[in-house]
Amino acid sequence: MKSIIVNNLTKTYGKGKEKVLAVDNVSFDVNHGEIFGLIGPDGAGKTSIFRMLTTVLLPNSGSASIEDLDIVKDYKKIRKILGYMPGRFSLYQDLTIEENLEFFASVFNTTIEENYDLIKDIYVQIEPFKDRRAGKLSGGMKQKLALCCALIHKPKVLFLDEPTTGVDPVSRKEFWEMLQRLKIQGITMVVATPYMDEAALCDRIALMQEGKILSINTPENISNSYPDFLFEIKAGKTSIVLHALENFDQKKNVYAYGEFVHLSIEKNENFDPSTIIEYLQKEGFENIEINPIKASIEDSFIRLLSHH
């Protein structure tokens, strides 16, 4: 049973020469109770998809349904069953935590008490500060308040647009733990994020670039389906190693990855990794460290982009 079905959704902005294709014929579906990730850099089209699915923008073409309701015809019904947490903090800065929650509850004709069982996990963390104005909260606390407000009417589907941008690592971890607990309660979630470590926490992900979906699968399957040899290499300053390896082999992909350089080479029966060491030694490098590694989601994404 599908919670969300998207068919050939397209969105353009502007006219004539100024026309920009933001979402290019995108199709995917989301299962009930699933955490589905839209993964990609800024400008990939994630927010435009969110705005269409939350009935804020009309698509130029294509269709989509949420819980069997059409995003164009049934937009009023859809708004009652959706929760939406935008990327930027958009609550009322000069209202207190309590006042923000009461306001959002009143918009949906409900109360904090009626939905306390759903939000209590998060609410207990912000309750000690309930009289503090939202504008005076830390990034992590703002995030928890925004999530509480998005859940105040017990939505069936929750959209989270880059919810952890600008938040410290501890708060990010806590936030994802909250999402996992919401999943147990049967809420379907669609999360847009540029962070690859967060992609690994989703049930399935769609990798996006320039308005197109490049691949949809579980994070594990995306990593496991990496078709090439992949090595991490360290031999001194990353930028110098990177430059040297760019001339090593034409049929390869080479890029910086933290303190290492990752080298991806098309699988070939006869390939011997010692040729990389010999090449680097000839180029004057010493203390060369080279290891074959399993591809991460980020490696898979970089490979997809280079073949796109």
Secondary structure, 3 states (H helix, E strand, C coil): CEEEEEEEEEEEECCHHHCEEEEEEEEEEEECCCEEEEECCCCCCHHHHHHHHCCCCCCCEEEEEECCEECCCCHHHHHHHEEEECCCCCCCCCCEHHHHHHHHHHHCCCCCHHHHHHHHHHHHHHHHHCCCEHHHCCHHHHHHHHHHHHHCCCCCEEEEECCCCCCCHHHHHHHHHHHHHHHHCCCEEEEEECCHHHHCCCCEEEEEECCEEEEEECHHHHHHCCCCEEEEEECCCHHHHHHHHCCCCCCEEEEEECCEEEEEECCCCCCCCHHHHHHHHHCCCCCCEEEECCCCHHHHHHHHHHCC
